[in-house]
């Protein structure tokens, strides 16, 4: 998420003071819950019971998901792309995004 956070900070014209960078969502959540700072993670990565610690980003952050390959897709790749297309998460098309949404 470092790349996404750095991009969002540039879009919002601020430089965050980084206290720690971690490679696991759970570690980032624990540091934030303990008051070390805050973290930005996808809503679907927040474990059940931790939602009371969550605040929504304003404006919302959206990231485009893209699948590509050099040739025809292997069966597993095709199944993954089909799964992404069928998911009923809060996935939205570009036309449905709020006008002030940050998009990457």
Secondary structure as the mmCIF struct_conf table of DSSP 4:
data_model
#
loop_
_struct_conf.conf_type_id
_struct_conf.id
_struct_conf.beg_label_comp_id
_struct_conf.beg_label_asym_id
_struct_conf.beg_label_seq_id
_struct_conf.end_label_comp_id
_struct_conf.end_label_asym_id
_struct_conf.end_label_seq_id
HELX_RH_AL_P HELX_RH_AL_P1 UNK A 2 UNK A 11
TURN_TY1_P TURN_TY1_P1 UNK A 12 UNK A 13
BEND BEND1 UNK A 23 UNK A 23
HELX_RH_AL_P HELX_RH_AL_P2 UNK A 25 UNK A 33
TURN_TY1_P TURN_TY1_P2 UNK A 34 UNK A 35
BEND BEND2 UNK A 36 UNK A 36
HELX_RH_3T_P HELX_RH_3T_P1 UNK A 43 UNK A 45
BEND BEND3 UNK A 46 UNK A 46
HELX_LH_PP_P HELX_LH_PP_P1 UNK A 47 UNK A 47
TURN_TY1_P TURN_TY1_P3 UNK A 48 UNK A 49
HELX_RH_3T_P HELX_RH_3T_P2 UNK A 51 UNK A 53
BEND BEND4 UNK A 58 UNK A 59
HELX_LH_PP_P HELX_LH_PP_P2 UNK A 60 UNK A 60
STRN STRN1 UNK A 61 UNK A 62
BEND BEND5 UNK A 70 UNK A 72
HELX_LH_PP_P HELX_LH_PP_P3 UNK A 73 UNK A 74
HELX_RH_AL_P HELX_RH_AL_P3 UNK A 75 UNK A 86
BEND BEND6 UNK A 89 UNK A 90
HELX_RH_3T_P HELX_RH_3T_P3 UNK A 94 UNK A 96
BEND BEND7 UNK A 97 UNK A 97
TURN_TY1_P TURN_TY1_P4 UNK A 99 UNK A 100
STRN STRN2 UNK A 102 UNK A 103
#
